């Protein structure tokens, strides 16, 4: 996944299902990066931070949509 895909501007128009798919993909990548870091094979250490922030952005958008639907 590219960094520009994790921008809020690119994430807002997505449906709840699409956000869930992206979240699952990010979680899988995060797990793989953790394994790479543990075995000393990780080249881009900053990618872990990008993934963590992307997960937070998606969860924030999901919470916002649930809150707006409740009102």
Contact map, one row per residue, 1 for C-alpha under 8 A:
11101000000000000000000000000000000000000000000000000000000000000000000
11111100000000000000000000000000000000000000000000000000000000000000000
11111110000000000000000000000000000000000000000001000000000000000000000
01111110010000000000000000000000000000000000000000000000000000000000000
11111110011000000000000000000000000000000000000000000000000000000000000
01111111011000000000000000000000000000000000000000000100100000000000000
00111111111000000000000000000000000000000000000000000100000000000000000
00000111111100000000000000000000000000000000000000000000100000000000000
00000011111110000000000000000000000000000000000000000000000000000000000
00011111111111000000000000000000000000000000000000000000000000000000000
00001111111111000010000000000000000000000000000000000000010000000000000
00000001111111000000000000000000000000000000000000000000000010000000000
00000000111111100000000000000000000000000000000000000000000000000000000
00000000011111110110000000000000000000000000000000000000000000000000000
00000000000011111110000000000000000000000000000000000000000000000000000
00000000000001111111000000000000000000000000000000000000000001000000000
00000000000000111111100000000000000000000000000000000000000000000000000
00000000000001111111110000000000000000000000000000000000000000000000000
00000000001001111111111000000000000000000000000000000000010001000000000
00000000000000011111111100000000000000000000000000000000000000000000000
00000000000000001111111110000000000000000000000000000000000000000000000
00000000000000000111111111000000000000000000000000000000000000000000000
00000000000000000011111111100000000000000000000000000010010000000000000
00000000000000000001111111110000000000000000000000000000000000000000000
00000000000000000000111111111000000000000000000000000000000000000000000
00000000000000000000011111111100000000000000000000100110000000000000000
00000000000000000000001111111110000000000000000000000010000000000000000
00000000000000000000000111111111000000000000000000000000000000000000000
00000000000000000000000011111111100000000000000000100000000000000000000
00000000000000000000000001111111110000000000000100110000000000000000000
00000000000000000000000000111111111000000000000000000000000000000000000
00000000000000000000000000011111111100000000000000000000000000000000000
00000000000000000000000000001111111110000100000100000000000000000000000
00000000000000000000000000000111111111000000000100000000000000000000000
00000000000000000000000000000011111111100000000000000000000000000000000
00000000000000000000000000000001111111111100000000000000000000000000000
00000000000000000000000000000000111111111100100000000000000000000000000
00000000000000000000000000000000011111111000000000000000000000000000000
00000000000000000000000000000000001111111100000000000000000000000000000
00000000000000000000000000000000000111111100000000000000000000000000000
00000000000000000000000000000000000111111110000000000000000000000000000
00000000000000000000000000000000100110111111100000000000000000000000000
00000000000000000000000000000000000000001111100000000000000000000000000
00000000000000000000000000000000000000000111111100000000000000000000000
00000000000000000000000000000000000010000111111110000000000000000000000
00000000000000000000000000000000000000000001111111000000000000000000000
00000000000000000000000000000000000000000001111111100000000000000000000
00000000000000000000000000000100110000000001111111110000000000000000000
00000000000000000000000000000000000000000000111111111000000000000000000
00100000000000000000000000000000000000000000011111111100000000000000000
00000000000000000000000001001100000000000000001111111110000000000000000
00000000000000000000000000000100000000000000000111111111000000000000000
00000000000000000000000000000000000000000000000011111111100000000000000
00000110000000000000000001000000000000000000000001111111110000000000000
00000000000000000000001001100000000000000000000000111111111000000000000
00000000000000000000000000000000000000000000000000011111111100000000000
00000101000000000000000000000000000000000000000000001111111110000000000
00000000001000000010001000000000000000000000000000000111111111000000000
00000000000000000000000000000000000000000000000000000011111111100000000
00000000000000000000000000000000000000000000000000000001111111110000000
00000000000100000000000000000000000000000000000000000000111111111000000
00000000000000010010000000000000000000000000000000000000011111111100000
00000000000000000000000000000000000000000000000000000000001111111110000
00000000000000000000000000000000000000000000000000000000000111111111000
00000000000000000000000000000000000000000000000000000000000011111111100
00000000000000000000000000000000000000000000000000000000000001111111110
00000000000000000000000000000000000000000000000000000000000000111111111
00000000000000000000000000000000000000000000000000000000000000011111111
00000000000000000000000000000000000000000000000000000000000000001111111
00000000000000000000000000000000000000000000000000000000000000000111111
00000000000000000000000000000000000000000000000000000000000000000011111
